[in-house]
């Protein structure tokens, strides 16, 4: 459909950095809470027309319709910043933060070329 109507779309994937350490240090219940919190925040941070999903254990993916590489990079950076500012608790008084790594693939950029960027 994007090719037919010459419209851009982008796919963003991200992985929680060192998620195994969260489970090992704070337990799987805390790890599950981290995943649920990120999923809820992700739903709030993308447009209604976009499609967010959990892709794997600690990986998330979302499709950004009508969004070129530049727009997708802005959305990804906003989400990366939001995730890095979240405070999580182990339930026993210890708090911690996490980070995430992102990759973007776009169907078309401003010139109509298919491109990919990672950061």
C-alpha positions in Angstrom: 0.0 0.0 0.0 2.8 2.4 0.8 4.4 1.8 -2.6 1.1 2.2 -4.3 0.4 5.6 -2.7 4.0 6.6 -2.4 3.8 7.1 1.3 6.5 6.5 3.9 6.4 4.3 6.9 9.0 3.3 9.4 9.6 0.4 11.7 11.4 1.0 15.0 12.7 -1.8 17.2 14.3 -1.5 20.6 15.8 -3.8 23.1 16.1 -3.1 26.9 19.8 -3.1 27.6 21.1 -5.8 30.0 17.6 -6.9 30.8 19.0 -10.3 32.2 20.7 -8.2 34.9 17.3 -6.8 36.0 15.9 -10.4 36.4 19.1 -11.6 38.1 19.4 -8.7 40.4 15.8 -7.9 41.3 13.8 -11.0 40.3 11.5 -12.0 37.5 8.5 -10.3 39.1 10.3 -7.0 39.0 11.4 -7.7 35.4 7.8 -8.4 34.4 6.9 -5.0 36.0 9.5 -3.3 33.9 8.1 -4.9 30.7 4.5 -3.9 31.6 5.5 -0.4 32.5 7.3 0.1 29.2 4.5 -1.4 27.2 2.0 1.0 28.8 4.3 4.0 28.2 4.8 2.9 24.6 1.1 2.9 24.0 0.9 6.4 25.4 3.8 7.7 23.3 2.8 6.6 19.8 -0.1 7.8 17.8 -3.4 5.9 17.6 -2.6 5.0 14.0 0.8 3.5 14.9 1.1 -0.2 15.9 3.3 -1.0 19.0 4.0 -4.6 19.9 6.2 -6.7 22.1 8.6 -8.5 19.7 10.5 -10.8 22.0 11.6 -11.2 25.6 12.7 -7.6 26.1 12.3 -6.3 22.6 9.5 -4.0 21.4 8.7 -3.0 17.8 6.3 -0.4 16.4 5.2 0.6 13.0 4.9 4.3 12.3 2.6 5.0 9.4 3.1 8.1 7.2 6.5 8.6 8.9 9.9 9.0 7.2 13.3 8.4 8.7 13.6 11.8 10.2 10.2 11.6 11.9 10.9 8.0 13.2 14.2 9.1 14.6 12.5 11.9 16.6 9.9 9.4 17.9 12.6 6.9 18.8 14.6 9.5 20.6 11.6 10.7 22.6 10.9 7.1 23.7 14.5 6.4 24.5 14.6 9.5 26.7 11.4 8.6 28.4 12.6 5.0 29.2 15.9 6.3 30.6 14.0 8.6 33.0 11.7 5.9 34.5 12.4 4.9 38.0 11.7 1.2 38.9 11.5 -0.4 42.3 12.3 -3.9 43.4 9.5 -3.8 46.0 12.0 -3.7 48.8 13.1 -0.1 48.6 15.8 -0.3 46.0 15.2 1.7 42.8 16.9 1.5 39.5 16.8 2.8 35.9 17.2 1.1 32.6 18.3 2.1 29.1 17.3 0.8 25.6 19.0 0.5 22.2 17.0 1.4 19.1 17.1 0.6 15.4 15.0 2.2 12.6 14.2 1.1 9.1 12.2 3.3 6.8 10.4 2.4 3.6 11.0 5.9 2.1 12.8 9.0 3.1 12.2 12.5 1.7 13.7 11.6 -1.6 11.7 8.4 -2.1 14.7 6.1 -1.2 14.5 3.1 1.2 17.0 3.6 4.0 18.0 2.3 7.3 19.6 3.8 10.3 20.7 2.5 13.7 21.6 4.3 16.9 
